[in-house]
Amino acid sequence: MQAPRALRCLLCALSCAWWLRTGTASRLKTPALPIQSEREPLPSKGLAGCSFGGRFYSLDDTWHPDLGEPFGVMHCVQCRCEALKSRRGKVSGKVDCRNIKQDCPAPDCDDSVLLPGHCCRTCPKGSDGKKQTDSPLDSFDFFHEKGKEDDLHKSYNDRSYLSSEDTGLGEGRTDFVAVLTGVTDSWLPSSSGVARVRLSLTRTTLTFSVTYQRMGRPSKITLLDSDGTPALEYKVPKGQVDMICGVWKNLAKPAMRQLQSEQMRIRMTTAAGRREEVEGKIIKHRALFAETFSSMLTSEEENAGMGGIAMLTLSDSENNLHFILLLQGLITHNSKGNLFSSDPVVVPIRVQLMYRQHVLREVRANITSSDPDFAEVLTDLNSRELFWLSRGQLEIAVATEGQDPRQISGFITGRKSCDTIQSVMSSGDALMPGKTGGVGSAIFNLHDNGTLDYQVQVAGVTSDVVGLTIELKPRRRNKRSVLYDLTAEYSKAAGRAAGSWSRLEARHIHMLLQNELFINVATAHHQEGELRGQIKALPYGGLEVPRQELPAPLAGHFVSPAVRTGASGHAWVSVDKLCHLHYEIIVAGLSKTDDVTVNAHLHGLAEIGELDDSSANHKRLLTGFYGSQAQGVLKDMSAELLQHLDQGTAFIQVSTKMNPQGEIRGQIHVPNSCNLGAPTEAEKAEIDDLLLNDPEELKKDPNTCFFENQHQAHGSRWTPSYDKCFTCSCQKRTVICDPVICPELTCSRTSQPEGRCCPVCDERREAKDTVTPEPAEEHLEGCYFEGDQKMHAPGTTWHPFVPPFGYIKCAVCTCKGSTGEVHCEKVTCPALSCSHPVRRSPSDCCKECPEEDRTPRLEHGDMMQADGPRHCKFGKNFYQNSDSWHPWVPLVGEMKCINCWCDHGVTKCQRKQCPVLSCFNVTRTESSCCPACADHKQEADLMTKPASRRRSWKQ
């Protein structure tokens, strides 16, 4: 694979720092930058931070750089965004990274181990005075209780089931929340409605889920920037009623910066009947990670303009209910004191936990106008309170005390979102891992009353299914903890089970929403379990896929010939009105050696046995992915492939490096009416013409460029008004203009036609003196070239224009006047015998030898030659084609567990493949690349420990 972007950022950052220290940066020429779209707004004033690896960090943020596959997260390197003040007082961000390994404390035991994902060695579990892991709740101050710290250090998450790729996805995702209440300063009457919006930012995609009460169905959701100007707008489809799920794609960098710095607001408006409007600020909150129960707090008053939300969670082992309240509009101008004074207004509140209007618990506290949020812990809930909590019958009420009391309240239910609770069961994740080629797939739906609906399907197992259970993480290897038995609902003929679990306890709901439950499939040949999968929430991705239906199972059993693999998966697939294919693929059970390269293909052949890799007509690459998830949209669908999807004779196949012909596969059936396939080129041209003729439609496209007071569509090319000898193109809001490069002419006489940028050979004029010209044939108008979208005269030559790269000088195109065809050829550079070839002009394709240099030698710069193998540059070093090396990463040094090689100008790197371990206690030494079983390591340490101690005494 290619060197990841974050690694290049780290190398470039340190290299630039060296240039600045040595003072040589001032002597560099400023490179030509692409012309930015005039439509894109400038960054807001006051925003400062650092950009690293495609992510934005605020000032004083710290992180471990993730260099991507195969390097992974550099746990021994810590980066920090430091504030840098210029002479004019402007504050900007500067990335500073350092190696923190020397700061590791010395372990107090002799048998310390290096755990995966850690930089420092620690004592194994059971050593005196050591705690192996911390609870995920330790990062939340309001979840800590006095005298209960020991309980919070216990983690019952089955972290062994979470791969490094899964945690990596979480690190690239930022969650936000907003409480929307009636706008009091609007010309509209204030609304009694309250809405909660949960947002997730992944790269440049912002997904959101909205729940609301005491207001009509929203028609529009608007994202507002720091100035109150609408930045993005979402029109709510008519089918979404109880919960609204939406997505904004391709967020501009200024909007992302404002979102990360909590400077944006969100507004929701209704259309039917009396128009209502609610609005709130978007913030980050640490409680979003641990929240498993929630409540929306509303008022019974009309036009109240106040509300709030409660985020709740249970302790790990104690029956303690932790909660935090986000309140809005509860403190009014009539409250004691002046709301607009410099001193914050202190208001006493009363928080009550109630069941059918009976007060069970009560907490009194003070909140202020500057910080109206409140957090508390209700300790030792009894069995009745826990039962009412699981059934959604507990109510939380917040009321102010004084002359003008105000109250809001709401029922507590399980956390709501647009995410899908699902599980992929594989033999590789079984308690006794195996490779059977089977698959299990399950989806769940949690209701407000604590009922859990489930749908399960099983295929490709080695024998009959004898057990289907929902379980906890086993306390011991062979000691399973069964919560619920689904076996009675399983149909062997259909291979499916469907039903409801109505006896969920509050603890079970908490564990379900914390991804701590598992589903196990036992067969006659594997009594303890042939398939097993973790039940976890799949984040909403904004794709039009039917997640409420069972996905298509993917298994090695369906590959032809069948593959005995420990991996399995499932896929949701749909076809929209434009005949575009939406897909979402989840894979589980892949070992580290298998998922180095994973590709998903869609096959449209009914006969799997006749499938040929060279059949490009019916085999489409969907996407390559690392980890466990892939999603996307395929637009250029052929009529044959759409027909196979409609008939149920299409297949999705996932191939790996270990099984390039397919590791898992599944049959796909998507009924559709796309009988004629995807739109043809002519139809696409008509659609493009429609967009060009309708400027309002063109403005809605987020990738549109605005240049010379005109909107240009993404991918379009045109000749600018300021110079006819330039060609411009629009590439995702960025305008790039290149001057026309004229090819060298070999004729003796040339002429400059009027209105053209390049001279042409005047051969016809020479022939007129001696020969009478023949009658002109057809195609006198010349040739039309798609690259620059221009007409070229017969017999003329030019360098092709290929967006976004501009004019390619290493190729020459010719217009054949007799046929109207364009013929392009690659420029062949002559072989050079000198040691220091030079390029006369930076835009020249081939180098030349200076007269004083005749010694043959290969120069690193020859990678720009049109012919011959290309070379690679990694860091500050150059490598010839087929060279291999261990990469050197700043602050870390040489990474001997990773091999890089040069493949025709492209640097590819891969981590050393490690064998699959069957043990539970895994450790890794500093000198080894692969982890090993701790039991074997301890035996080896016992044999070598005396010798090692004698060596230490001699020192």
Secondary structure, DSSP 8 states (H G I E B T S, - for coil): -B--HHHHHHHHHHHHHHHHHHT-GGGS------EE-TTS----TT--EEEETTEEEETT-EE--B--TTT-B-TTEEEEEEEEE-TTS-EEEEEEEEE-GGG----SSSS-BB-TT-SS-B--TT-TT------GGGG-GGG--TT-HHHHT-----GGGS-HHHHHHHHTEEEEEEEEEE-TTSSS-----EEEEEEEEETTEEEEEEEEESS--EEEEEEE-TTS-EEEEEE--TT--SEEEEEE-S--HHHHHHHHTT--EEEEEE-SSS--EEEEEEE--GGGTT--EEEEEB-SSTT---EEEEEEEE-SSS--EEEEEEEES-S-TTSSS-TTSSS--EEEEEEEEEETTEEEEEEEEEEESS---EEEEE----HHHHHHHHTT--EEEEEE-SSS--EEEEE-EE---S-EEEEEEBGGGSSS------EEEEEEEE-TTS-EEEEEEEES-SS-EEEEEEEEEEEETTEEEEEEE-GGGEETTTTEEEEEE----HHHHHHHHTT-EEEEEEESS-TT-SEEEEEEEE--------TTS--EEEEGGGSSS----S-EEEEEEEE-TT--EEEEEEEE---TTTTTSEEEEEE--S-GGG--TT--SSEEEEEE-SSSEEEEEE----HHHHHHHHHT-EEEEEEESS-TT-SEEEEE------TT-S--HHHHHHHHHHHHH-HHHHHH-TT-EEETTEEE-TT-EE--SS-TTEEEEEETTEEEEEE-------SS-EE--TT-SS-EE-HHHHHHTTS------S-TT-EEETTTTEEE-TT-EE--EETTTEE-TTEEEEEETTTTEEEEEE--------SS-B-SSTT-SS-B--TT-------GGGGGSSSS---EEETTEEE-TT-EE--EETTTEE-TTEEEEEETTEEEEEE--------S-EEB-TT-SS-EEHHHHHHHHHHHHHHHHHHHHH-
